[in-house]
Amino acid sequence: MLSHSAVTTMLPVIDMVRARAFYEDCLGLEPGALRPDGKFVYQVGGSALALFPKPGGTKAEHTVISFQVPDIAASIEALKSRGVVFEDYDFPDFKTVNHVCVLGSEKAAWFKDTEGNYLCLHEELAQA
């Protein structure tokens, strides 16, 4: 029933100005539209990302958005040049090398937004 419905990711933010600066200046999202209800909506690759003001925020402990990219290493370098700081992990079954972890059929790298939410880049690996 919902297979052809547009999807909007909703992210609560404490400081809309700070959050917008990160999403626009650091991630390079094109400024979207401020809605009458206070949401600021970006169009991202055929989907939408809405930031909405919420005093106190709501920080997720898991990945809230993953952006698929064609070249994860190049994307990491481009975002680092814009001030994005990537996470590194060193667990027995989960380790990053140059910020990248290989997970089955994809490579992934994580960073946080201004509200502490985990965002991800992922690159699909070629299937043999």
DSSP file with accessible surface (Angstrom, degrees, kcal/mol):
  #  RESIDUE AA STRUCTURE BP1 BP2  ACC     N-H-->O    O-->H-N    N-H-->O    O-->H-N    TCO  KAPPA ALPHA  PHI   PSI    X-CA   Y-CA   Z-CA
    1    1 A M              0   0  212      0, 0.0     3,-0.3     0, 0.0     0, 0.0   0.000 360.0 360.0 360.0 -39.9    0.0    0.0    0.0
    2    2 A L    >   +     0   0  122      1,-0.2     3,-2.1     2,-0.1     0, 0.0   0.377 360.0 109.7-101.1   8.2    2.8    2.5    0.8
    3    3 A S  T 3  S+     0   0  108      1,-0.3    -1,-0.2     0, 0.0     0, 0.0   0.769  86.3  38.0 -55.7 -29.5    5.3    1.2   -1.7
    4    4 A H  T 3  S+     0   0  189     -3,-0.3    -1,-0.3     2,-0.1     2,-0.3   0.232  91.3 116.5-109.6  14.7    5.0    4.4   -3.8
    5    5 A S    <   -     0   0   62     -3,-2.1     2,-0.1     1,-0.1    -3,-0.0  -0.586  69.9-112.3 -84.6 144.5    4.6    6.9   -1.0
    6    6 A A        -     0   0   95     -2,-0.3     2,-0.4    41,-0.0    41,-0.1  -0.437  32.5-140.2 -69.3 148.1    7.2    9.7   -0.5
    7    7 A V        -     0   0   89     39,-0.3    41,-2.1    -2,-0.1     2,-0.4  -0.933  14.2-166.9-117.2 137.9    9.2    9.3    2.7
    8    8 A T  E     -a   48   0A  71     -2,-0.4     2,-0.5    39,-0.2    41,-0.2  -0.990  13.1-146.0-122.8 126.1   10.2   12.1    5.1
    9    9 A T  E     -a   49   0A  47     39,-2.7    41,-3.3    -2,-0.4     2,-0.5  -0.810  17.4-150.6 -87.3 129.0   12.8   11.6    7.8
   10   10 A M  E     -a   50   0A  90     -2,-0.5    41,-0.2    39,-0.2    39,-0.0  -0.903  15.8-178.9-106.8 123.1   11.9   13.7   10.9
   11   11 A L  E     -a   51   0A   5     39,-3.0    41,-2.3    -2,-0.5     2,-0.2  -0.974  19.4-140.4-123.7 120.6   14.7   14.9   13.1
   12   12 A P  E     -a   52   0A  15      0, 0.0    46,-0.4     0, 0.0     2,-0.4  -0.523  22.6-168.7 -74.6 142.2   14.1   17.0   16.2
   13   13 A V  E     -a   53   0A   0     39,-2.7    41,-2.7    -2,-0.2    44,-0.2  -0.985  25.6-157.0-133.3 145.9   16.6   19.8   16.9
   14   14 A I  S    S+     0   0   96     -2,-0.4     2,-0.6     1,-0.3    -1,-0.1   0.893  93.4  32.4 -81.4 -45.9   17.2   22.0   19.8
   15   15 A D     >  -     0   0   68      1,-0.2     4,-2.7    38,-0.1    -1,-0.3  -0.896  65.4-171.9-120.4 100.6   18.9   24.9   17.9
   16   16 A M  H  > S+     0   0   39     -2,-0.6     4,-3.0    -3,-0.2     5,-0.2   0.886  86.6  52.2 -62.2 -39.9   17.5   25.2   14.3
   17   17 A V  H  > S+     0   0  118      2,-0.2     4,-2.2     1,-0.2    -1,-0.2   0.947 113.3  44.0 -63.0 -46.9   20.1   27.8   13.3
   18   18 A R  H  > S+     0   0  105      2,-0.2     4,-1.9     1,-0.2    -2,-0.2   0.930 115.7  47.9 -63.3 -45.4   22.9   25.6   14.4
   19   19 A A  H  X S+     0   0    0     -4,-2.7     4,-2.7     1,-0.2     5,-0.2   0.930 111.4  49.6 -63.7 -45.0   21.4   22.5   12.8
   20   20 A R  H  X S+     0   0   77     -4,-3.0     4,-2.7     1,-0.2     5,-0.4   0.902 107.7  54.7 -62.2 -39.5   20.7   24.2    9.5
   21   21 A A  H  X>S+     0   0   39     -4,-2.2     4,-2.5    -5,-0.2     5,-0.9   0.923 111.2  46.0 -60.3 -41.6   24.2   25.5    9.4
   22   22 A F  I  X>S+     0   0   20     -4,-1.9     5,-2.1     3,-0.2     4,-1.2   0.960 115.5  44.0 -65.0 -51.5   25.5   21.9    9.7
   23   23 A Y  I  <5S+     0   0    0     -4,-2.7     6,-2.5     3,-0.2    -2,-0.2   0.852 125.9  32.6 -66.5 -32.4   23.1   20.4    7.2
   24   24 A E  I  X5S+     0   0   33     -4,-2.7     4,-0.5    -5,-0.2    -3,-0.2   0.927 128.6  31.8 -89.2 -51.3   23.7   23.1    4.7
   25   25 A D  I  <5S+     0   0  104     -4,-2.5    -3,-0.2    -5,-0.4    -2,-0.1   0.901 130.9  30.4 -78.4 -41.9   27.3   24.2    5.2
   26   26 A C  I  <<S+     0   0   25     -4,-1.2    -3,-0.2    -5,-0.9    58,-0.2   0.906 132.0  30.9 -84.6 -45.9   28.9   20.9    6.3
   27   27 A L  T  4<S-     0   0   27     -5,-2.1    -3,-0.2     2,-0.1    -4,-0.1   0.649  99.5-129.5 -89.3 -16.2   26.7   18.4    4.4
   28   28 A G     <  +     0   0   29     -4,-0.5    -4,-0.2    -6,-0.3     2,-0.2   0.695  44.5 163.9  79.2  20.0   26.0   20.6    1.4
   29   29 A L        -     0   0   26     -6,-2.5    -1,-0.2     1,-0.1    15,-0.1  -0.483  43.4-112.5 -71.1 140.7   22.2   20.2    1.4
   30   30 A E        -     0   0  152     13,-0.3    13,-0.3    -2,-0.2    -1,-0.1  -0.555  40.8 -98.5 -71.0 133.4   20.4   22.8   -0.6
   31   31 A P        -     0   0   76      0, 0.0    -1,-0.1     0, 0.0    11,-0.1  -0.254  48.0-169.9 -54.1 136.9   18.3   25.1    1.6
   32   32 A G        -     0   0   37      1,-0.1     2,-0.4    -3,-0.1    10,-0.2   0.265  28.4 -59.3-101.7-130.7   14.7   23.9    1.6
   33   33 A A  E     -B   41   0A  46      8,-1.8     8,-2.5    -2,-0.0     2,-0.5  -0.959  30.7-132.6-130.9 138.2   11.5   25.5    2.9
   34   34 A L  E     -B   40   0A 119     -2,-0.4     6,-0.2     6,-0.2     5,-0.1  -0.774  29.8-146.9 -85.0 125.3   10.4   26.6    6.3
   35   35 A R    >   -     0   0  108      4,-3.4     3,-2.4    -2,-0.5    -1,-0.0  -0.595  23.6-110.5 -91.7 156.5    6.9   25.3    6.9
   36   36 A P  T 3  S+     0   0  141      0, 0.0    -1,-0.1     0, 0.0    -2,-0.0   0.784 117.3  60.0 -56.9 -26.9    4.2   27.2    9.0
   37   37 A D  T 3  S-     0   0  101      2,-0.1    -3,-0.0     1,-0.1     0, 0.0   0.399 124.1-101.2 -83.9   4.3    4.5   24.5   11.7
   38   38 A G  S <  S+     0   0   24     -3,-2.4     2,-0.2     1,-0.3    -1,-0.1   0.347  78.6 134.4  97.1  -8.3    8.2   25.4   12.2
   39   39 A K        -     0   0   46     13,-0.2    -4,-3.4    -5,-0.1     2,-0.5  -0.499  45.0-149.5 -72.4 145.9    9.7   22.4   10.3
   40   40 A F  E     -BC  34  51A   8     11,-2.8    11,-2.8    -6,-0.2     2,-0.5  -0.980  19.0-158.7-114.6 120.8   12.5   23.1    7.8
   41   41 A V  E     -BC  33  50A   8     -8,-2.5    -8,-1.8    -2,-0.5     2,-0.4  -0.877  10.8-169.2-113.3 129.4   12.4   20.6    5.0
   42   42 A Y  E     - C   0  49A   0      7,-3.1     7,-2.5    -2,-0.5     2,-0.5  -0.889  20.6-134.0-107.8 144.7   15.2   19.6    2.6
   43   43 A Q  E     - C   0  48A 131     -2,-0.4     2,-0.4   -13,-0.3   -13,-0.3  -0.880  29.3-178.7 -95.3 125.3   14.7   17.5   -0.5
   44   44 A V  E >   - C   0  47A  34      3,-3.1     3,-2.1    -2,-0.5    -2,-0.0  -0.931  61.0 -37.9-133.3 105.5   17.4   14.8   -0.6
   45   45 A G  T 3  S-     0   0   88     -2,-0.4     3,-0.1     1,-0.3    -1,-0.1   0.835 123.5 -41.0  53.5  40.5   17.7   12.3   -3.5
   46   46 A G  T 3  S+     0   0   74      1,-0.4   -39,-0.3   -40,-0.0    -1,-0.3   0.418 129.3  82.6  88.6  -3.1   13.9   11.9   -4.0
   47   47 A S  E <  S- C   0  44A  55     -3,-2.1    -3,-3.1   -41,-0.1    -1,-0.4  -0.666  73.6-120.4-119.3 179.8   13.2   11.8   -0.2
   48   48 A A  E     -aC   8  43A  10    -41,-2.1   -39,-2.7    -5,-0.2     2,-0.5  -0.945  10.6-159.7-126.5 148.2   12.7   14.6    2.3
   49   49 A L  E     -aC   9  42A   6     -7,-2.5    -7,-3.1    -2,-0.4     2,-0.5  -0.997  14.2-166.0-123.5 121.5   14.5   15.4    5.5
   50   50 A A  E     -aC  10  41A   0    -41,-3.3   -39,-3.0    -2,-0.5     2,-0.5  -0.951   7.5-161.4-115.2 124.1   12.6   17.6    8.0
   51   51 A L  E     -aC  11  40A   0    -11,-2.8   -11,-2.8    -2,-0.5   -41,-0.0  -0.876  16.2-174.0 -95.3 132.0   14.2   19.3   11.0
   52   52 A F  E     -a   12   0A  58    -41,-2.3   -39,-2.7    -2,-0.5     2,-0.2  -0.992  27.5-109.8-132.0 140.6   11.7   20.4   13.6
   53   53 A P  E     +a   13   0A  70      0, 0.0   -39,-0.2     0, 0.0   -38,-0.1  -0.459  40.5 166.2 -69.2 133.7   12.3   22.4   16.7
   54   54 A K    >   -     0   0   87    -41,-2.7     3,-2.5    -2,-0.2    -2,-0.0  -0.848  35.4-127.4-148.2 108.4   12.0   20.5   20.0
   55   55 A P  T 3  S+     0   0  124      0, 0.0   -41,-0.1     0, 0.0   -40,-0.0  -0.307 101.0  15.7 -54.9 132.1   13.2   21.9   23.3
   56   56 A G  T 3  S-     0   0   66      2,-0.0   -42,-0.1   -42,-0.0     0, 0.0   0.204 105.1-138.0  86.7 -18.1   15.5   19.4   24.8
   57   57 A G    <   -     0   0   15     -3,-2.5     2,-0.3   -44,-0.2   -44,-0.1   0.037  10.0-104.6  59.4-173.5   15.8   17.5   21.5
   58   58 A T        -     0   0   71    -46,-0.4     2,-0.6    57,-0.1    -1,-0.1  -0.769  29.0-158.5-151.7 100.5   15.8   13.7   21.2
   59   59 A K        -     0   0  117     -2,-0.3     2,-0.2    58,-0.1    57,-0.1  -0.745  11.7-143.1 -88.4 124.2   19.1   12.1   20.5
   60   60 A A        -     0   0   18     -2,-0.6    58,-0.3     2,-0.1     4,-0.1  -0.574   7.1-148.4 -82.5 148.2   18.9    8.7   19.0
   61   61 A E  S    S+     0   0  153     -2,-0.2     2,-0.2    56,-0.1    -1,-0.1   0.340  81.0  55.4 -94.2   4.0   21.4    6.0   20.0
   62   62 A H  S    S-     0   0  124     56,-0.1    56,-0.7     1,-0.0     2,-0.3  -0.780 105.5 -70.1-128.9 172.8   21.3    4.4   16.5
   63   63 A T  E     -d  118   0B  54     -2,-0.2    56,-0.2     1,-0.2     3,-0.1  -0.505  42.3-177.8 -66.6 125.9   21.9    5.6   12.9
   64   64 A V  E     +     0   0B  35     54,-2.8     2,-0.3     1,-0.3    55,-0.2   0.721  68.1  18.5 -98.8 -26.4   19.0    7.9   12.0
   65   65 A I  E     -d  119   0B  21     53,-0.9    55,-2.0     2,-0.0     2,-0.4  -0.994  59.1-167.2-144.1 139.6   20.0    8.6    8.3
   66   66 A S  E     -d  120   0B  52     -2,-0.3     2,-0.6    53,-0.2    55,-0.2  -0.991  11.3-153.9-128.5 123.1   22.3    6.8    5.9
   67   67 A F  E     -d  121   0B  39     53,-3.2    55,-2.4    -2,-0.4     2,-0.4  -0.853  14.0-137.5 -96.5 121.3   23.3    8.6    2.7
   68   68 A Q  E     -d  122   0B 130     -2,-0.6    55,-0.2    53,-0.2    53,-0.0  -0.668  28.3-178.6 -79.6 129.1   24.3    6.2   -0.1
   69   69 A V        -     0   0   22     53,-2.7    55,-0.3    -2,-0.4     3,-0.3  -0.918  33.4-134.5-127.6 153.1   27.3    7.5   -2.0
   70   70 A P  S    S+     0   0  123      0, 0.0     2,-0.3     0, 0.0    -1,-0.1   0.779 100.3  25.3 -77.7 -26.1   29.2    6.1   -5.0
   71   71 A D     >  -     0   0   81      1,-0.1     4,-2.3    51,-0.1     5,-0.2  -0.838  64.9-172.3-142.1  99.0   32.7    6.5   -3.4
   72   72 A I  H  > S+     0   0    2     -2,-0.3     4,-2.7    -3,-0.3     5,-0.2   0.889  85.4  53.3 -64.6 -39.2   32.8    6.5    0.3
   73   73 A A  H  > S+     0   0   59      1,-0.2     4,-2.2     2,-0.2    -1,-0.2   0.937 112.3  44.5 -62.8 -45.0   36.5    7.5    0.6
   74   74 A A  H  > S+     0   0   52      1,-0.2     4,-2.4     2,-0.2    -1,-0.2   0.896 113.4  51.3 -66.1 -38.9   36.1   10.5   -1.6
   75   75 A S  H  X S+     0   0   28     -4,-2.3     4,-2.5     2,-0.2     5,-0.2   0.902 108.6  51.3 -65.8 -40.3   32.9   11.5    0.2
   76   76 A I  H  X S+     0   0    3     -4,-2.7     4,-2.9     2,-0.2     5,-0.2   0.946 111.4  47.2 -60.8 -48.2   34.6   11.2    3.6
   77   77 A E  H  X S+     0   0  113     -4,-2.2     4,-2.0     1,-0.2    -2,-0.2   0.909 112.1  50.2 -61.7 -41.7   37.4   13.5    2.5
   78   78 A A  H  X S+     0   0   51     -4,-2.4     4,-0.5     1,-0.2    -1,-0.2   0.926 114.1  44.1 -63.4 -43.2   35.0   16.0    1.0
   79   79 A L  H ><>S+     0   0   21     -4,-2.5     5,-2.3     1,-0.2     3,-1.1   0.892 110.1  55.1 -71.1 -37.8   32.9   16.2    4.2
   80   80 A K  H ><5S+     0   0   82     -4,-2.9     3,-1.9     1,-0.3    -1,-0.2   0.901 102.9  57.0 -60.0 -37.8   36.0   16.3    6.4
   81   81 A S  H 3<5S+     0   0  101     -4,-2.0    -1,-0.3     1,-0.3    -2,-0.2   0.710 106.0  51.6 -66.9 -17.3   37.1   19.4    4.4
   82   82 A R  T <<5S-     0   0  125     -3,-1.1    -1,-0.3    -4,-0.5    -2,-0.2   0.258 130.4 -93.2-101.3   7.8   33.8   21.0    5.4
   83   83 A G  T < 5S+     0   0   54     -3,-1.9     2,-0.3     1,-0.3    -3,-0.2   0.472  74.0 146.5  99.8   3.1   34.3   20.3    9.1
   84   84 A V      < -     0   0    5     -5,-2.3     2,-0.5   -58,-0.2    -1,-0.3  -0.570  36.4-148.8 -75.8 135.1   32.6   16.9    9.5
   85   85 A V        -     0   0  113     27,-0.3    27,-0.7    -2,-0.3     2,-0.2  -0.924  11.1-146.0-108.3 123.1   34.2   14.7   12.2
   86   86 A F  B     -E  111   0B  13     -2,-0.5    25,-0.3    25,-0.2     2,-0.2  -0.602  12.2-122.0 -91.8 150.0   34.0   11.0   11.6
   87   87 A E        -     0   0   47     23,-3.1    23,-0.4    -2,-0.2     2,-0.4  -0.530  20.2-155.3 -83.1 152.0   33.7    8.3   14.3
   88   88 A D        -     0   0   89     -2,-0.2     2,-0.4    21,-0.1    21,-0.0  -0.986   8.1-167.0-129.2 141.9   36.2    5.5   14.7
   89   89 A Y        -     0   0   45     -2,-0.4     7,-2.6     2,-0.1     2,-0.2  -0.964  14.7-176.8-129.8 145.8   35.5    2.1   16.3
   90   90 A D  E     +H   95   0C 115     -2,-0.4     5,-0.2     5,-0.2    -2,-0.0  -0.636  29.8 141.1-143.5  78.2   37.7   -0.7   17.5
   91   91 A F  E >   -H   94   0C 110      3,-2.7     3,-1.1    -2,-0.2    -2,-0.1  -0.792  64.1-103.7-112.6 160.0   35.6   -3.6   18.8
   92   92 A P  T 3  S+     0   0  143      0, 0.0     3,-0.1     0, 0.0    -1,-0.1   0.879 121.0  22.3 -53.4 -38.2   36.4   -7.3   18.3
   93   93 A D  T 3  S+     0   0  147      1,-0.2     2,-0.3    -3,-0.0    -3,-0.0   0.246 125.8  51.9-114.7  13.9   33.7   -7.7   15.6
   94   94 A F  E <   +H   91   0C  55     -3,-1.1    -3,-2.7     2,-0.0     2,-0.4  -0.807  63.9 156.6-154.7 102.8   33.3   -4.0   14.5
   95   95 A K  E     -H   90   0C 109     -2,-0.3     7,-0.4    -5,-0.2     2,-0.4  -0.993  26.8-146.5-136.1 138.0   36.4   -2.0   13.4
   96   96 A T        -     0   0   12     -7,-2.6     2,-0.4    -2,-0.4     5,-0.2  -0.799   6.4-165.9-100.6 145.8   36.9    1.0   11.3
   97   97 A V  B >  S-I  100   0D  92      3,-2.7     3,-1.8    -2,-0.4    -2,-0.0  -0.996  85.5  -7.0-127.4 121.8   39.9    1.6    9.1
   98   98 A N  T 3  S-     0   0  138     -2,-0.4    -1,-0.1     1,-0.3     3,-0.1   0.908 133.7 -57.5  54.2  40.1   40.2    5.2    7.8
   99   99 A H  T 3  S+     0   0   30      1,-0.2     2,-0.4   -10,-0.1    11,-0.4   0.396 116.7 114.6  75.5   0.5   36.8    5.7    9.3
  100  100 A V  B <   -I   97   0D  25     -3,-1.8    -3,-2.7     9,-0.1     2,-0.4  -0.856  44.1-169.9-111.5 137.0   35.3    2.9    7.2
  101  101 A C  E     -F  108   0B   6      7,-2.8     7,-2.5    -2,-0.4     2,-0.6  -0.968  20.1-135.7-118.9 134.9   33.8   -0.4    8.3
  102  102 A V  E     -F  107   0B  93     -2,-0.4     2,-0.5    -7,-0.4     5,-0.2  -0.830  23.2-177.3 -91.9 123.4   32.9   -3.2    5.9
  103  103 A L  E >   -F  106   0B  63      3,-3.4     3,-1.4    -2,-0.6     2,-0.4  -0.876  53.4 -73.7-123.6  93.3   29.5   -4.7    6.7
  104  104 A G  T 3  S+     0   0   73     -2,-0.5    -1,-0.0     1,-0.3     0, 0.0  -0.347 121.3   4.1  60.5-109.0   28.6   -7.6    4.4
  105  105 A S  T 3  S+     0   0   57     -2,-0.4    20,-2.8    -3,-0.1     2,-0.3   0.174 128.1  50.2 -98.2  17.4   27.7   -6.0    1.1
  106  106 A E  E <   -FG 103 124B  52     -3,-1.4    -3,-3.4    18,-0.3     2,-0.4  -0.989  66.6-130.8-150.4 159.8   28.6   -2.4    2.0
  107  107 A K  E     -FG 102 123B  70     16,-2.5    16,-2.3    -2,-0.3     2,-0.3  -0.880  32.7-172.2-102.6 145.9   31.1    0.0    3.4
  108  108 A A  E     -FG 101 122B   0     -7,-2.5    -7,-2.8    -2,-0.4     2,-0.3  -0.983  16.1-174.8-142.9 151.6   29.9    2.4    6.0
  109  109 A A  E     - G   0 121B   0     12,-2.0    12,-2.7    -2,-0.3     2,-0.3  -0.991  15.5-148.9-144.8 141.7   31.2    5.4    8.0
  110  110 A W  E     + G   0 120B  22    -11,-0.4   -23,-3.1   -23,-0.4     2,-0.3  -0.845  19.0 163.9-118.9 150.9   29.5    7.4   10.8
  111  111 A F  E     -EG  86 119B   0      8,-2.3     8,-3.6    -2,-0.3     2,-0.3  -0.935  30.2-116.4-151.0 166.9   29.5   10.9   12.0
  112  112 A K  E     - G   0 118B  78    -27,-0.7   -27,-0.3    -2,-0.3     6,-0.2  -0.848  16.6-137.0-111.7 149.3   27.2   13.0   14.3
  113  113 A D    >   -     0   0    9      4,-2.0     3,-1.7    -2,-0.3   -94,-0.1  -0.244  45.6 -84.6 -86.3-175.1   25.1   16.0   13.6
  114  114 A T  T 3  S+     0   0   45      1,-0.3   -95,-0.1   -95,-0.1    -1,-0.1   0.688 130.0  53.6 -67.2 -16.9   24.9   19.0   15.9
  115  115 A E  T 3  S-     0   0   23      2,-0.1    -1,-0.3   -96,-0.1   -57,-0.1   0.393 121.0-105.0 -97.1  -0.4   22.2   17.3   18.0
  116  116 A G  S <  S+     0   0   15     -3,-1.7     2,-0.2     1,-0.3    -2,-0.1   0.532  70.6 147.0  89.1   7.2   24.3   14.2   18.6
  117  117 A N        -     0   0    2    -58,-0.1    -4,-2.0     1,-0.1     2,-0.5  -0.533  51.0-117.6 -75.7 143.2   22.4   12.0   16.1
  118  118 A Y  E     -dG  63 112B  50    -56,-0.7   -54,-2.8   -58,-0.3   -53,-0.9  -0.703  33.4-176.0 -83.9 125.2   24.4    9.4   14.2
  119  119 A L  E     -dG  65 111B   0     -8,-3.6    -8,-2.3    -2,-0.5     2,-0.3  -0.834   7.6-156.1-115.2 157.8   24.4    9.8   10.5
  120  120 A C  E     -dG  66 110B   5    -55,-2.0   -53,-3.2    -2,-0.3     2,-0.4  -0.963  16.6-151.8-137.8 148.5   26.1    7.4    8.1
  121  121 A L  E     -dG  67 109B   6    -12,-2.7   -12,-2.0    -2,-0.3     2,-0.4  -0.940  24.9-174.7-107.6 140.6   27.6    7.2    4.6
  122  122 A H  E     -dG  68 108B  23    -55,-2.4   -53,-2.7    -2,-0.4     2,-0.4  -1.000  15.2-163.9-140.1 145.0   27.3    3.9    2.9
  123  123 A E  E     - G   0 107B  36    -16,-2.3   -16,-2.5    -2,-0.4     2,-0.2  -0.996  23.6-128.9-123.8 124.7   28.7    2.5   -0.4
  124  124 A E  E     - G   0 106B  81     -2,-0.4     2,-0.3   -55,-0.3   -18,-0.3  -0.542  24.9-130.5 -71.1 135.2   27.3   -0.7   -1.9
  125  125 A L        -     0   0   48    -20,-2.8     2,-0.1    -2,-0.2    -1,-0.1  -0.644  29.9 -96.8 -85.9 146.5   30.0   -3.2   -2.8
  126  126 A A        -     0   0  102     -2,-0.3     2,-0.4     1,-0.1    -1,-0.1  -0.368  39.2-123.3 -61.1 135.2   30.0   -4.7   -6.2
  127  127 A Q              0   0  144     -2,-0.1    -1,-0.1     1,-0.1   -22,-0.0  -0.671 360.0 360.0 -83.4 133.0   28.4   -8.1   -6.2
  128  128 A A              0   0  152     -2,-0.4    -1,-0.1     0, 0.0     0, 0.0  -0.313 360.0 360.0 -76.7 360.0   30.6  -10.9   -7.5
